[in-house]
Amino acid sequence: MEILIKKINKHYNIIYNFFWRFFQIFIKQGIIFLIFIISAKILNNFEFGIYNYTLAIIFLLIMFGDFGISTATSKYVAEYNSIDKNKLKYVLYNSGLIVLSITIIITLLVIIFGSYYLKDKYIYTLYILPLVFLSPMTSLYDGVYRGLKKFKLLFYITFYAGIFSIIFIYFLIKYYGLVGALISQNIFYLILLIGLCLCYREFNFKIDKNIIKEIGKYSATYGLAILGNYLFIRFGILILGHYNYIEEIGVYELINKIFLIILLPFTLLGQVVAPNFSEKAIKKQYKIILNKTIKYTFYFFIIGLVLGILLYYIIPIIIYHYFPNYYNSIFLEIFPFSIIIFITNVWAATIDAGILVPSGFAKIMAYLYLILGIFGIILSLILTYYYGYLGVVFSFTICSILMVTILRILLFLKLKKMITEIDIYKYY
């Protein structure tokens, strides 16, 4: 008991921040998941497939709108807060300018050229197009709050935004169907952004080219990693939509959303410990980072396997009882591969978000993910030709296994190299 108390005291700040971060994201993702669940219940299978296909398109655009800026902002907020508080006041405004510029360009391109590619689905994209700006901006503010470790304040802002949004969501979906489900996303993110703006005002309206350069450069590197990740694990949804596997998209996304909720604690733990590893990296404490990485790798390897086995038996029961329309041959074919993908995500989530990126090694991820992204698209197209919609699922699974294995090896090698260089420098 005494040992347990000492452990808790030693990691009190991490546990405290994780507690508030967990419930904040639980509320945020809970609202998004609520929209998803109500849509799954009210919309028919085809409309639900269109809903998920439209979201896949929008999230691709959002990815370009953010392009790693929120994560880079969190990293530099933690660093500036530690070594140069004067710079801290210029981060939000300059990062916001980058986001605004990019999202304006993306919005104009969608309005001008969207109808040529999306055709009859173009109108649905327009309903949710405001999210291209709203989502990156809320992520940007979230990055600032995370960098400052204001997790408790983040929770309260998200909680009240969520409660206020619930009033509209059900009635919008019930009376306006697919259009209401899409608009519900805009309303929630708008209310959340307003709350985040009102509660953080410590910034200066002054352009700082050095900050734009620093954040822009690192966000571009991490953004390429996000792009690569999207290409090998999400772009397949667009391929399925192109070949009109609409119902298959709905089933896959239902399974995927459930797993994303279960994966949340691992992602959040990474976000909570990230500022700590940013501080360790700026102080060049790479031996500590390596030791922590080895421990995390072992722990999450075991946890991932155990969870995967348990969920293999639990999830089908949930789908059968609560979503009987989706318990069909498509579900039974996709589910075993979704379990493998989930296990690899457990292995990766905390280490990548909590150690690799905040420690300044996003470039490793960028190169690997881009290569895997191109490989994943080609593999999806080839396998879809031979195996239909399952070809995309096969591709997702193969790329996930390659991602977590190769990235971990590269991270270990990079950390050992940094430690060796520091030791040589000290010797001379």
Backbone torsions as a table, in degrees:
resi	resn	phi	psi	omega
1	MET	NA	-43.1	179.7
2	GLU	-62.4	-38.4	178.9
3	ILE	-64.5	-41.2	179.2
4	LEU	-62.2	-43.2	179.3
5	ILE	-62.6	-40.6	178.4
6	LYS	-63.5	-41.1	178.6
7	LYS	-61.9	-44.0	-179.7
8	ILE	-64.0	-43.7	179.0
9	ASN	-63.3	-38.0	-178.7
10	LYS	-65.2	-38.9	-176.3
11	HIS	-109.3	28.5	-174.7
12	TYR	-58.6	-46.2	-177.2
13	ASN	-62.4	-40.9	178.9
14	ILE	-65.2	-44.1	179.9
15	ILE	-64.2	-42.9	-179.9
16	TYR	-62.1	-49.3	-179.4
17	ASN	-67.4	-36.5	178.4
18	PHE	-63.7	-39.7	179.5
19	PHE	-57.1	-50.5	-178.1
20	TRP	-71.3	-37.4	178.8
21	ARG	-66.0	-39.6	-179.9
22	PHE	-59.9	-49.7	-176.7
23	PHE	-72.0	-29.8	175.9
24	GLN	-64.6	-48.7	-179.7
25	ILE	-71.3	-31.4	176.1
26	PHE	-59.9	-41.3	177.5
27	ILE	-67.3	-47.7	-176.8
28	LYS	-62.6	-52.9	179.6
29	GLN	-69.4	-27.4	177.6
30	GLY	-63.1	-40.8	178.3
31	ILE	-66.3	-45.3	179.1
32	ILE	-63.1	-40.5	178.9
33	PHE	-68.7	-35.2	177.2
34	LEU	-61.9	-44.8	176.1
35	ILE	-58.6	-42.7	-179.3
36	PHE	-62.9	-47.0	-177.6
37	ILE	-66.7	-45.3	178.6
38	ILE	-60.9	-40.0	178.1
39	SER	-63.6	-42.2	179.7
40	ALA	-63.1	-32.9	-178.7
41	LYS	-79.9	-41.1	-172.3
42	ILE	-88.2	-42.1	-177.7
43	LEU	-77.2	152.9	173.4
44	ASN	-77.1	171.4	-173.5
45	ASN	-58.9	-38.2	-178.6
46	PHE	-70.1	-45.4	178.5
47	GLU	-62.2	-38.8	178.9
48	PHE	-65.1	-36.9	175.3
49	GLY	-64.3	-41.8	177.1
50	ILE	-62.7	-40.7	178.7
51	TYR	-57.8	-47.8	-178.8
52	ASN	-71.4	-34.1	176.9
53	TYR	-65.3	-42.9	178.7
54	THR	-63.7	-42.0	178.2
55	LEU	-63.8	-37.0	178.4
56	ALA	-61.4	-39.7	178.2
57	ILE	-66.3	-47.1	-178.3
58	ILE	-63.7	-40.8	-179.8
59	PHE	-67.1	-28.8	173.1
60	LEU	-65.1	-44.2	178.6
61	LEU	-67.0	-39.3	177.3
62	ILE	-61.6	-38.9	179.2
63	MET	-58.5	-41.4	177.4
64	PHE	-71.7	-32.7	179.5
65	GLY	-67.4	-37.2	177.7
66	ASP	-88.3	-53.7	177.7
67	PHE	48.5	43.3	175.7
68	GLY	82.8	3.2	-176.6
69	ILE	-65.9	-41.7	-178.6
70	SER	-64.2	-40.7	179.3
71	THR	-68.5	-42.3	177.8
72	ALA	-63.4	-39.2	178.4
73	THR	-61.6	-44.4	178.2
74	SER	-59.4	-41.8	-179.9
75	LYS	-61.6	-48.6	-176.0
76	TYR	-76.3	-28.3	173.8
77	VAL	-62.6	-44.1	178.6
78	ALA	-62.4	-41.2	-179.6
79	GLU	-69.0	-48.6	-178.8
80	TYR	-64.2	-36.3	178.7
81	ASN	-64.7	-25.1	-178.8
82	SER	-88.9	-37.0	-172.1
83	ILE	-121.7	-18.7	-176.6
84	ASP	-154.6	82.8	-175.2
85	LYS	-66.9	-21.3	179.5
86	ASN	-65.3	-39.0	179.2
87	LYS	-66.8	-25.9	-173.8
88	LEU	-56.7	-37.3	-175.7
89	LYS	-69.6	-15.2	-177.4
90	TYR	-99.0	-6.2	-173.1
91	VAL	-67.8	-51.3	-172.6
92	LEU	-61.2	-48.2	-177.1
93	TYR	-62.9	-45.2	-177.7
94	ASN	-70.4	-37.0	174.9
95	SER	-66.5	-40.3	178.5
96	GLY	-61.3	-36.6	177.5
97	LEU	-62.2	-39.7	179.0
98	ILE	-63.4	-47.6	-179.8
99	VAL	-60.9	-46.9	-178.4
100	LEU	-60.3	-45.0	-179.3
101	SER	-60.7	-46.5	-177.8
102	ILE	-66.2	-44.1	-175.6
103	THR	-69.0	-31.2	175.4
104	ILE	-63.3	-45.1	178.9
105	ILE	-61.9	-46.2	-179.3
106	ILE	-61.8	-44.4	-179.3
107	THR	-60.8	-44.8	179.4
108	LEU	-63.6	-40.2	179.3
109	LEU	-64.8	-39.8	178.9
110	VAL	-65.9	-44.3	-179.5
111	ILE	-63.2	-38.9	-176.6
112	ILE	-78.8	-44.9	-171.2
113	PHE	-110.9	-9.5	-173.8
114	GLY	-57.4	-40.1	-175.5
115	SER	-64.9	-25.8	-179.1
116	TYR	-69.2	-36.5	-178.6
117	TYR	-91.9	-44.1	-172.4
118	LEU	-83.5	-23.9	177.1
119	LYS	54.5	-118.7	-174.9
120	ASP	-69.2	-15.1	179.7
121	LYS	-92.0	-2.3	-177.3
122	TYR	-60.9	-41.2	-176.6
123	ILE	-61.5	-35.7	179.7
124	TYR	-68.6	-33.8	177.7
125	THR	-64.7	-36.6	-180.0
126	LEU	-64.8	-35.6	-179.7
127	TYR	-61.2	-33.0	-174.8
128	ILE	-109.3	7.6	-177.8
129	LEU	-59.3	-34.2	177.5
130	PRO	-54.7	-24.1	-179.7
131	LEU	-63.5	-22.5	179.2
132	VAL	-61.3	-30.5	175.3
133	PHE	-95.3	-43.8	-173.7
134	LEU	-63.3	-43.4	-177.3
135	SER	-65.9	-49.2	177.4
136	PRO	-61.3	-34.4	-179.4
137	MET	-70.1	-40.1	176.0
138	THR	-66.2	-36.0	177.1
139	SER	-66.0	-37.3	178.5
140	LEU	-63.0	-49.7	176.6
141	TYR	-60.5	-40.8	178.4
142	ASP	-59.0	-39.9	177.9
143	GLY	-62.7	-38.6	177.7
144	VAL	-65.6	-48.7	179.5
145	TYR	-60.7	-40.5	179.3
146	ARG	-64.7	-45.1	-179.5
147	GLY	-59.6	-32.4	178.5
148	LEU	-89.1	-0.5	-179.6
149	LYS	60.5	34.1	177.7
150	LYS	-91.9	59.3	-174.4
151	PHE	-72.4	-33.6	-179.7
152	LYS	-66.4	-44.7	178.8
153	LEU	-63.7	-39.7	176.9
154	LEU	-57.6	-40.7	-179.9
155	PHE	-60.9	-49.4	-176.4
156	TYR	-63.9	-39.8	178.3
157	ILE	-61.8	-48.0	-178.7
158	THR	-66.0	-37.9	-179.0
159	PHE	-60.9	-50.0	-177.9
160	TYR	-69.7	-35.1	176.0
161	ALA	-64.0	-40.5	179.7
162	GLY	-65.9	-45.7	179.8
163	ILE	-60.5	-42.9	-178.8
164	PHE	-66.7	-35.2	-177.0
165	SER	-72.9	-32.8	-177.3
166	ILE	-57.1	-31.3	-179.1
167	ILE	-55.7	-37.4	-174.5
168	PHE	-90.8	-32.7	-165.1
169	ILE	-58.8	-54.0	-174.0
170	TYR	-60.4	-45.6	-177.0
171	PHE	-68.4	-35.0	177.6
172	LEU	-62.4	-45.3	-178.4
173	ILE	-71.6	-40.1	-177.7
174	LYS	-63.6	-43.2	-173.3
175	TYR	-97.6	-19.3	-178.5
176	TYR	-120.9	3.8	172.0
177	GLY	58.3	-129.8	-176.5
178	LEU	-59.7	-42.7	179.4
179	VAL	-63.3	-41.8	178.4
180	GLY	-63.5	-37.4	178.7
181	ALA	-63.8	-39.8	180.0
182	LEU	-70.5	-43.8	-179.4
183	ILE	-65.7	-31.2	179.5
184	SER	-57.0	-37.3	178.4
185	GLN	-61.3	-44.2	-179.7
186	ASN	-60.6	-44.6	-176.3
187	ILE	-62.5	-45.9	-178.8
188	PHE	-62.3	-47.5	-177.8
189	TYR	-67.3	-33.2	177.8
190	LEU	-65.6	-46.5	179.0
191	ILE	-62.9	-41.2	179.3
192	LEU	-63.3	-43.4	-179.9
193	LEU	-62.7	-41.9	178.8
194	ILE	-60.2	-44.3	179.0
195	GLY	-62.5	-42.9	179.6
196	LEU	-64.5	-38.9	179.6
197	CYS	-65.3	-42.6	-176.6
198	LEU	-67.2	-28.7	-173.6
199	CYS	-96.8	-0.7	175.2
200	TYR	-137.6	110.2	-176.6
201	ARG	-126.1	11.5	-176.6
202	GLU	-86.6	67.6	178.7
203	PHE	-147.0	158.5	-178.8
204	ASN	-112.3	138.0	177.2
205	PHE	-83.4	72.2	179.9
206	LYS	-142.4	130.3	-179.8
207	ILE	-75.7	127.2	176.9
208	ASP	-121.2	106.0	-174.6
209	LYS	-62.8	-33.9	180.0
210	ASN	-66.4	-41.7	178.7
211	ILE	-67.1	-42.8	177.2
212	ILE	-59.3	-40.8	-179.6
213	LYS	-66.3	-46.2	-178.4
214	GLU	-63.6	-50.7	-178.7
215	ILE	-68.5	-42.3	179.8
216	GLY	-60.8	-41.0	-178.4
217	LYS	-67.0	-46.7	-178.3
218	TYR	-72.1	-36.0	178.8
219	SER	-66.9	-34.0	177.2
220	ALA	-64.2	-39.9	178.0
221	THR	-64.7	-49.8	-179.6
222	TYR	-68.4	-33.7	178.1
223	GLY	-61.4	-38.0	176.3
224	LEU	-64.1	-35.9	176.5
225	ALA	-65.1	-42.7	178.4
226	ILE	-63.5	-42.6	178.2
227	LEU	-59.6	-46.6	179.3
228	GLY	-61.0	-43.5	178.6
229	ASN	-60.5	-42.5	179.1
230	TYR	-62.9	-40.9	-176.0
231	LEU	-64.0	-40.4	-176.2
232	PHE	-93.1	-10.8	-177.8
233	ILE	-124.9	-10.7	-179.0
234	ARG	-129.8	-27.8	-175.2
235	PHE	-61.9	-26.4	178.1
236	GLY	-57.1	-28.5	177.5
237	ILE	-62.3	-39.7	177.9
238	LEU	-67.4	-35.3	176.8
239	ILE	-64.4	-43.9	177.5
240	LEU	-61.1	-41.2	178.3
241	GLY	-64.3	-38.6	179.4
242	HIS	-61.9	-36.0	179.3
243	TYR	-94.0	13.2	175.8
244	ASN	61.6	34.1	170.3
245	TYR	-87.3	62.4	-171.2
246	ILE	-71.2	-47.5	-179.8
247	GLU	-64.8	-35.2	177.9
248	GLU	-63.4	-36.6	176.1
249	ILE	-61.9	-43.9	-179.3
250	GLY	-60.0	-43.8	-179.9
251	VAL	-66.2	-46.7	-179.4
252	TYR	-61.2	-43.3	-177.7
253	GLU	-69.3	-31.9	176.0
254	LEU	-62.8	-47.8	177.2
255	ILE	-61.7	-45.0	-177.4
256	ASN	-61.1	-42.1	-179.4
257	LYS	-64.9	-39.7	178.1
258	ILE	-62.2	-44.2	179.7
259	PHE	-66.9	-34.3	178.6
260	LEU	-64.4	-37.6	176.8
261	ILE	-63.9	-44.3	-179.9
262	ILE	-66.7	-31.1	-178.4
263	LEU	-76.7	-15.8	-174.4
264	LEU	-50.3	-48.2	-178.1
265	PRO	-56.5	-34.6	-179.1
266	PHE	-72.1	-40.5	177.2
267	THR	-65.5	-43.2	-178.1
268	LEU	-66.5	-38.8	177.0
269	LEU	-59.6	-40.0	176.7
270	GLY	-61.2	-42.6	-179.6
271	GLN	-68.5	-32.8	-179.7
272	VAL	-70.9	-43.1	-177.8
273	VAL	-82.8	-12.8	-176.2
274	ALA	-54.2	-47.9	179.0
275	PRO	-58.2	-34.3	178.8
276	ASN	-63.8	-41.5	-179.2
277	PHE	-75.6	-27.8	172.5
278	SER	-62.1	-43.0	179.2
279	GLU	-66.5	-39.7	178.5
280	LYS	-65.9	-39.0	-179.1
281	ALA	-67.4	-39.8	-179.5
282	ILE	-67.1	-24.9	177.0
283	LYS	-94.1	3.4	177.9
284	LYS	59.9	38.3	178.1
285	GLN	-90.4	62.5	-171.7
286	TYR	-74.0	-25.2	176.7
287	LYS	-65.0	-41.4	177.7
288	ILE	-64.1	-43.2	-179.8
289	ILE	-61.6	-42.6	179.6
290	LEU	-63.6	-45.7	179.9
291	ASN	-61.0	-42.3	178.2
292	LYS	-64.9	-39.4	-179.5
293	THR	-63.2	-42.3	178.6
294	ILE	-62.8	-44.8	179.7
295	LYS	-63.3	-46.8	-179.2
296	TYR	-61.0	-41.0	-179.7
297	THR	-59.9	-44.9	-179.9
298	PHE	-65.5	-48.8	-176.8
299	TYR	-60.1	-48.0	-174.5
300	PHE	-76.5	-21.0	172.9
301	PHE	-63.7	-46.3	179.8
302	ILE	-67.2	-47.6	-178.1
303	ILE	-60.5	-42.6	-179.3
304	GLY	-60.8	-45.0	180.0
305	LEU	-64.3	-45.7	-178.7
306	VAL	-63.1	-47.5	179.0
307	LEU	-61.1	-42.4	-179.6
308	GLY	-58.8	-44.1	179.4
309	ILE	-64.2	-44.8	-179.7
310	LEU	-63.1	-45.9	-176.5
311	LEU	-70.3	-24.0	177.7
312	TYR	-59.9	-30.4	179.8
313	TYR	-97.7	-25.7	-174.8
314	ILE	-84.4	-46.1	-174.1
315	ILE	-58.4	-45.1	178.8
316	PRO	-57.1	-34.8	178.3
317	ILE	-65.2	-42.4	178.8
318	ILE	-62.5	-48.1	-179.4
319	ILE	-62.3	-43.1	-176.6
320	TYR	-62.3	-40.6	-175.1
321	HIS	-86.4	-36.2	-173.2
322	TYR	-104.7	-22.5	178.3
323	PHE	-133.5	60.6	-174.3
324	PRO	-58.8	-28.0	179.3
325	ASN	-63.8	-21.5	-175.5
326	TYR	-104.5	-1.5	176.5
327	TYR	-88.1	87.6	-174.5
328	ASN	-142.5	-170.5	-177.8
329	SER	-63.1	-32.8	178.8
330	ILE	-62.9	-46.6	178.7
331	PHE	-59.4	-47.4	-176.6
332	LEU	-63.5	-30.6	178.9
333	GLU	-78.7	-37.6	-175.7
334	ILE	-79.3	-37.6	-167.1
335	PHE	-54.7	-47.1	-178.4
336	PRO	-58.2	-35.8	179.6
337	PHE	-74.4	-32.8	176.2
338	SER	-63.6	-34.8	177.1
339	ILE	-62.5	-43.7	179.3
340	ILE	-62.8	-43.7	178.9
341	ILE	-61.6	-42.0	178.8
342	PHE	-60.6	-44.8	-179.6
343	ILE	-59.6	-44.3	179.1
344	THR	-64.8	-32.5	177.7
345	ASN	-68.5	-36.4	175.6
346	VAL	-62.7	-42.3	178.5
347	TRP	-61.9	-33.6	-171.2
348	ALA	-95.3	-34.7	-164.6
349	ALA	-53.9	-56.4	-174.2
350	THR	-69.0	-42.9	-175.7
351	ILE	-68.1	-43.8	-177.4
352	ASP	-67.7	-47.0	-178.2
353	ALA	-77.0	-30.3	-173.4
354	GLY	-96.9	-24.6	-175.5
355	ILE	-121.7	-57.3	-171.3
356	LEU	-60.0	-54.8	-176.0
357	VAL	-69.5	-51.7	-178.9
358	PRO	-65.8	-19.5	178.4
359	SER	-83.0	-2.0	174.7
360	GLY	94.5	17.6	-177.0
361	PHE	-107.3	26.8	-178.5
362	ALA	-61.4	-25.6	-178.3
363	LYS	-61.8	-36.7	177.4
364	ILE	-59.3	-47.1	-179.9
365	MET	-63.8	-41.2	-178.0
366	ALA	-59.5	-50.1	-178.9
367	TYR	-61.3	-48.2	-177.0
368	LEU	-64.8	-45.9	-176.8
369	TYR	-65.9	-36.8	178.3
370	LEU	-64.6	-42.8	177.8
371	ILE	-62.8	-46.4	178.7
372	LEU	-65.4	-34.0	179.2
373	GLY	-62.3	-48.5	178.2
374	ILE	-63.8	-44.0	177.6
375	PHE	-60.4	-42.3	-177.8
376	GLY	-64.6	-40.9	178.8
377	ILE	-63.7	-48.1	179.7
378	ILE	-61.0	-44.2	-179.6
379	LEU	-63.9	-41.7	179.1
380	SER	-61.0	-44.8	-179.2
381	LEU	-63.8	-43.0	-179.7
382	ILE	-66.2	-48.8	-177.0
383	LEU	-69.3	-31.4	176.4
384	THR	-64.7	-35.9	178.3
385	TYR	-61.3	-38.4	-176.2
386	TYR	-92.2	-34.5	-171.5
387	TYR	-119.9	7.7	-179.2
388	GLY	68.7	-144.7	-175.6
389	TYR	-63.0	-26.8	179.6
390	LEU	-65.7	-22.6	178.3
391	GLY	-58.9	-39.1	178.1
392	VAL	-66.9	-40.8	178.9
393	VAL	-64.4	-41.5	175.9
394	PHE	-59.0	-44.2	-179.4
395	SER	-62.8	-45.5	177.2
396	PHE	-54.1	-46.0	-175.6
397	THR	-65.7	-48.4	-179.6
398	ILE	-60.2	-46.6	-177.7
399	CYS	-67.0	-34.8	178.4
400	SER	-64.0	-43.0	179.2
401	ILE	-65.7	-44.5	178.7
402	LEU	-62.6	-40.6	-177.9
403	MET	-59.5	-54.3	-173.6
404	VAL	-69.3	-31.8	-178.7
405	THR	-74.4	-52.0	-175.9
406	ILE	-68.2	-41.2	-177.7
407	LEU	-63.8	-38.6	180.0
408	ARG	-66.4	-41.1	178.0
409	ILE	-61.7	-45.2	-179.3
410	LEU	-63.7	-38.2	179.6
411	LEU	-65.8	-44.6	178.1
412	PHE	-59.2	-45.7	-178.8
413	LEU	-63.3	-40.7	-179.6
414	LYS	-65.9	-43.6	179.7
415	LEU	-64.2	-42.2	178.3
416	LYS	-63.6	-36.7	178.0
417	LYS	-65.2	-42.8	179.5
418	MET	-64.2	-39.8	179.0
419	ILE	-64.6	-43.1	179.5
420	THR	-62.5	-43.2	-179.9
421	GLU	-62.9	-40.1	178.8
422	ILE	-66.8	-40.9	179.1
423	ASP	-63.6	-40.8	178.9
424	ILE	-64.9	-41.4	-180.0
425	TYR	-62.6	-42.4	179.6
426	LYS	-64.9	-37.4	-178.2
427	TYR	-63.6	-40.9	-178.5
428	TYR	-85.9	NA	NA
